[in-house]
Amino acid sequence: MTNTPGVLDDATATHAWALLLATARRISESERYVRAGKWIGWAPMAFIGQDVDHKTLGVAGLGRIGSKFARKAAAFDMQILYTDAQRNEAFERDTGARFVDKATLLRESDYLSLHLPLLPDTHHYIGAAELSAMKRSAVLINAARGPLVDEKALVEALKNGTIWGAGLDVFEDEPTLAPGLAELDNVVIVPHIASATRETRLAMGKIVTDNVIRVLSGEAPLNCINPHVLK
């Protein structure tokens, strides 16, 4: 079994930003309103969203995608907080980011984006307790792995105003959504399309075909994630 690392990092990081901006500015909700023919003209308090500039961005997981995502925050003059398995002092020097524990990340982030692998200790990394620890104005973004978030707890948090909004590209039990999620206006939901750019999918396809050719030629494939089967 192989994967396609590296070639989708930029597309996924940019997509997470698209989710963040769309959620903050209520893009999906307001577009549905216009398409439904409900718009009758400009109104001063219609679809009031939240600023992104000068806010605090929390990044859970500073791997290839998480670090690319975090670096884009410079365009919005954001303060960056991050958690990871280990501190990255070079990244801190480059970006002014601050390495914090999970409790601080939850408490201080205006926008919290997940970029963690799915492991036994990251399953439901965000659950009811974590959502309650976040700001009521906070936005949660997940373009990593669906089961990082307890989706049922998220639905309740969004319904009750425990947090302000969420942007999701991945889901706990794809393609099934947690009951009530699709009916909420304060969540942007898209069908696992973080790597869906023409350039990225072509690059992913090339890695796959190169690996098929290597295997048929009697060579080990690149990016093999279960190399023990080759022995």
MARGUVO-23194 format. One record per residue (C-alpha): residue number from 0; x, y, z. Coordinates in steps of 0.05 Angstrom, whole numbers. Example, Ala and Ser with C-alpha at 12.3 -4.5 7.8 and 13.67 -1.06 7.14 Angstrom:
<pts>
<nr:0, c1:246, c2:-90, c3:156>
<nr:1, c1:273, c2:-21, c3:143>
</pts>
This chain:
<pts>
<nr:0, c1:0, c2:0, c3:0>
<nr:1, c1:26, c2:69, c3:-19>
<nr:2, c1:5, c2:141, c3:-10>
<nr:3, c1:20, c2:206, c3:-45>
<nr:4, c1:55, c2:252, c3:6>
<nr:5, c1:81, c2:321, c3:-9>
<nr:6, c1:45, c2:338, c3:-73>
<nr:7, c1:-20, c2:356, c3:-40>
<nr:8, c1:7, c2:399, c3:18>
<nr:9, c1:-3, c2:467, c3:-15>
<nr:10, c1:-73, c2:451, c3:-41>
<nr:11, c1:-96, c2:424, c3:27>
<nr:12, c1:-67, c2:483, c3:66>
<nr:13, c1:-101, c2:532, c3:18>
<nr:14, c1:-166, c2:494, c3:23>
<nr:15, c1:-165, c2:499, c3:99>
<nr:16, c1:-159, c2:574, c3:90>
<nr:17, c1:-218, c2:574, c3:42>
<nr:18, c1:-259, c2:539, c3:96>
<nr:19, c1:-236, c2:588, c3:149>
<nr:20, c1:-253, c2:649, c3:107>
<nr:21, c1:-319, c2:621, c3:83>
<nr:22, c1:-340, c2:606, c3:154>
<nr:23, c1:-317, c2:672, c3:183>
<nr:24, c1:-353, c2:713, c3:129>
<nr:25, c1:-414, c2:667, c3:124>
<nr:26, c1:-403, c2:657, c3:50>
<nr:27, c1:-442, c2:592, c3:41>
<nr:28, c1:-501, c2:615, c3:82>
<nr:29, c1:-507, c2:682, c3:46>
<nr:30, c1:-499, c2:650, c3:-23>
<nr:31, c1:-556, c2:602, c3:-8>
<nr:32, c1:-598, c2:662, c3:12>
<nr:33, c1:-585, c2:697, c3:-54>
<nr:34, c1:-597, c2:634, c3:-96>
<nr:35, c1:-663, c2:623, c3:-60>
<nr:36, c1:-686, c2:691, c3:-84>
<nr:37, c1:-692, c2:720, c3:-14>
<nr:38, c1:-645, c2:779, c3:-23>
<nr:39, c1:-682, c2:845, c3:-31>
<nr:40, c1:-624, c2:893, c3:-22>
<nr:41, c1:-566, c2:914, c3:22>
<nr:42, c1:-579, c2:916, c3:97>
<nr:43, c1:-530, c2:941, c3:150>
<nr:44, c1:-536, c2:879, c3:195>
<nr:45, c1:-545, c2:825, c3:143>
<nr:46, c1:-499, c2:764, c3:150>
<nr:47, c1:-451, c2:797, c3:199>
<nr:48, c1:-389, c2:754, c3:203>
<nr:49, c1:-323, c2:758, c3:239>
<nr:50, c1:-257, c2:791, c3:223>
<nr:51, c1:-197, c2:748, c3:208>
<nr:52, c1:-143, c2:801, c3:209>
<nr:53, c1:-105, c2:810, c3:274>
<nr:54, c1:-139, c2:750, c3:307>
<nr:55, c1:-106, c2:690, c3:340>
<nr:56, c1:-97, c2:628, c3:297>
<nr:57, c1:-89, c2:561, c3:331>
<nr:58, c1:-56, c2:504, c3:292>
<nr:59, c1:-60, c2:433, c3:319>
<nr:60, c1:-5, c2:395, c3:285>
<nr:61, c1:54, c2:429, c3:252>
<nr:62, c1:72, c2:378, c3:199>
<nr:63, c1:80, c2:392, c3:125>
<nr:64, c1:8, c2:416, c3:115>
<nr:65, c1:0, c2:449, c3:183>
<nr:66, c1:63, c2:490, c3:175>
<nr:67, c1:44, c2:513, c3:105>
<nr:68, c1:-25, c2:531, c3:131>
<nr:69, c1:4, c2:571, c3:189>
<nr:70, c1:53, c2:610, c3:146>
<nr:71, c1:-4, c2:638, c3:105>
<nr:72, c1:-30, c2:673, c3:167>
<nr:73, c1:22, c2:727, c3:156>
<nr:74, c1:-23, c2:756, c3:102>
<nr:75, c1:-74, c2:771, c3:157>
<nr:76, c1:-26, c2:795, c3:211>
<nr:77, c1:-49, c2:740, c3:257>
<nr:78, c1:-17, c2:714, c3:321>
<nr:79, c1:-1, c2:640, c3:313>
<nr:80, c1:-6, c2:589, c3:368>
<nr:81, c1:11, c2:516, c3:354>
<nr:82, c1:16, c2:448, c3:386>
<nr:83, c1:56, c2:390, c3:359>
<nr:84, c1:94, c2:329, c3:384>
<nr:85, c1:156, c2:374, c3:390>
<nr:86, c1:172, c2:447, c3:389>
<nr:87, c1:197, c2:478, c3:324>
<nr:88, c1:241, c2:537, c3:343>
<nr:89, c1:261, c2:553, c3:271>
<nr:90, c1:187, c2:560, c3:253>
<nr:91, c1:177, c2:605, c3:314>
<nr:92, c1:235, c2:650, c3:292>
<nr:93, c1:207, c2:655, c3:222>
<nr:94, c1:135, c2:668, c3:240>
<nr:95, c1:132, c2:693, c3:312>
<nr:96, c1:90, c2:633, c3:330>
<nr:97, c1:83, c2:609, c3:401>
<nr:98, c1:87, c2:536, c3:422>
<nr:99, c1:32, c2:521, c3:473>
<nr:100, c1:-3, c2:463, c3:506>
<nr:101, c1:-71, c2:439, c3:483>
<nr:102, c1:-109, c2:475, c3:539>
<nr:103, c1:-78, c2:542, c3:519>
<nr:104, c1:-91, c2:528, c3:445>
<nr:105, c1:-165, c2:516, c3:459>
<nr:106, c1:-173, c2:575, c3:506>
<nr:107, c1:-138, c2:629, c3:465>
<nr:108, c1:-151, c2:611, c3:392>
<nr:109, c1:-202, c2:652, c3:352>
<nr:110, c1:-193, c2:602, c3:295>
<nr:111, c1:-170, c2:531, c3:308>
<nr:112, c1:-148, c2:488, c3:249>
<nr:113, c1:-133, c2:414, c3:256>
<nr:114, c1:-74, c2:384, c3:218>
<nr:115, c1:-61, c2:321, c3:258>
<nr:116, c1:-54, c2:249, c3:236>
<nr:117, c1:-108, c2:201, c3:259>
<nr:118, c1:-78, c2:159, c3:314>
<nr:119, c1:-108, c2:126, c3:376>
<nr:120, c1:-89, c2:186, c3:418>
<nr:121, c1:-117, c2:237, c3:369>
<nr:122, c1:-184, c2:203, c3:358>
<nr:123, c1:-236, c2:254, c3:382>
<nr:124, c1:-181, c2:304, c3:395>
<nr:125, c1:-238, c2:353, c3:396>
<nr:126, c1:-298, c2:330, c3:437>
<nr:127, c1:-350, c2:361, c3:482>
<nr:128, c1:-300, c2:381, c3:536>
<nr:129, c1:-253, c2:414, c3:485>
<nr:130, c1:-309, c2:451, c3:451>
<nr:131, c1:-332, c2:478, c3:518>
<nr:132, c1:-261, c2:503, c3:532>
<nr:133, c1:-260, c2:544, c3:468>
<nr:134, c1:-284, c2:616, c3:460>
<nr:135, c1:-357, c2:624, c3:444>
<nr:136, c1:-334, c2:665, c3:384>
<nr:137, c1:-285, c2:610, c3:360>
<nr:138, c1:-286, c2:575, c3:293>
<nr:139, c1:-262, c2:503, c3:284>
<nr:140, c1:-232, c2:480, c3:218>
<nr:141, c1:-219, c2:408, c3:199>
<nr:142, c1:-189, c2:388, c3:132>
<nr:143, c1:-147, c2:332, c3:162>
<nr:144, c1:-184, c2:270, c3:186>
<nr:145, c1:-258, c2:266, c3:204>
<nr:146, c1:-252, c2:225, c3:269>
<nr:147, c1:-207, c2:278, c3:300>
<nr:148, c1:-273, c2:311, c3:318>
<nr:149, c1:-331, c2:281, c3:357>
<nr:150, c1:-382, c2:301, c3:305>
<nr:151, c1:-443, c2:292, c3:349>
<nr:152, c1:-412, c2:336, c3:402>
<nr:153, c1:-396, c2:388, c3:349>
<nr:154, c1:-468, c2:389, c3:325>
<nr:155, c1:-491, c2:404, c3:396>
<nr:156, c1:-438, c2:457, c3:405>
<nr:157, c1:-458, c2:492, c3:341>
<nr:158, c1:-532, c2:488, c3:359>
<nr:159, c1:-521, c2:515, c3:429>
<nr:160, c1:-472, c2:570, c3:411>
<nr:161, c1:-416, c2:537, c3:449>
<nr:162, c1:-372, c2:558, c3:390>
<nr:163, c1:-390, c2:606, c3:334>
<nr:164, c1:-378, c2:563, c3:273>
<nr:165, c1:-341, c2:508, c3:237>
<nr:166, c1:-313, c2:491, c3:168>
<nr:167, c1:-308, c2:417, c3:151>
<nr:168, c1:-278, c2:380, c3:92>
<nr:169, c1:-277, c2:312, c3:127>
<nr:170, c1:-326, c2:275, c3:170>
<nr:171, c1:-326, c2:221, c3:223>
<nr:172, c1:-365, c2:169, c3:183>
<nr:173, c1:-359, c2:191, c3:110>
<nr:174, c1:-402, c2:200, c3:70>
<nr:175, c1:-454, c2:199, c3:126>
<nr:176, c1:-460, c2:262, c3:167>
<nr:177, c1:-478, c2:266, c3:241>
<nr:178, c1:-553, c2:278, c3:249>
<nr:179, c1:-569, c2:352, c3:246>
<nr:180, c1:-503, c2:375, c3:217>
<nr:181, c1:-528, c2:390, c3:148>
<nr:182, c1:-585, c2:432, c3:175>
<nr:183, c1:-540, c2:481, c3:211>
<nr:184, c1:-524, c2:549, c3:180>
<nr:185, c1:-462, c2:561, c3:221>
<nr:186, c1:-421, c2:505, c3:190>
<nr:187, c1:-390, c2:501, c3:120>
<nr:188, c1:-390, c2:429, c3:96>
<nr:189, c1:-356, c2:405, c3:32>
<nr:190, c1:-344, c2:334, c3:6>
<nr:191, c1:-270, c2:318, c3:22>
<nr:192, c1:-242, c2:361, c3:-34>
<nr:193, c1:-179, c2:390, c3:-2>
<nr:194, c1:-133, c2:361, c3:-55>
<nr:195, c1:-182, c2:373, c3:-112>
<nr:196, c1:-142, c2:418, c3:-158>
<nr:197, c1:-123, c2:397, c3:-229>
<nr:198, c1:-49, c2:404, c3:-215>
<nr:199, c1:-51, c2:367, c3:-150>
<nr:200, c1:-92, c2:308, c3:-174>
<nr:201, c1:-47, c2:300, c3:-235>
<nr:202, c1:14, c2:299, c3:-190>
<nr:203, c1:-20, c2:248, c3:-145>
<nr:204, c1:-38, c2:205, c3:-205>
<nr:205, c1:34, c2:206, c3:-230>
<nr:206, c1:59, c2:179, c3:-163>
<nr:207, c1:8, c2:123, c3:-167>
<nr:208, c1:26, c2:104, c3:-238>
<nr:209, c1:100, c2:107, c3:-223>
<nr:210, c1:90, c2:60, c3:-165>
<nr:211, c1:50, c2:11, c3:-208>
<nr:212, c1:106, c2:11, c3:-260>
<nr:213, c1:158, c2:-1, c3:-205>
<nr:214, c1:119, c2:-60, c3:-177>
<nr:215, c1:108, c2:-91, c3:-245>
<nr:216, c1:183, c2:-84, c3:-258>
<nr:217, c1:199, c2:-121, c3:-194>
<nr:218, c1:219, c2:-59, c3:-155>
<nr:219, c1:193, c2:-35, c3:-88>
<nr:220, c1:143, c2:22, c3:-95>
<nr:221, c1:159, c2:90, c3:-68>
<nr:222, c1:121, c2:116, c3:-7>
<nr:223, c1:103, c2:46, c3:16>
<nr:224, c1:66, c2:50, c3:83>
<nr:225, c1:67, c2:-25, c3:98>
<nr:226, c1:138, c2:-46, c3:75>
<nr:227, c1:135, c2:-111, c3:115>
<nr:228, c1:92, c2:-142, c3:60>
<nr:229, c1:150, c2:-136, c3:12>
<nr:230, c1:195, c2:-183, c3:52>
</pts>
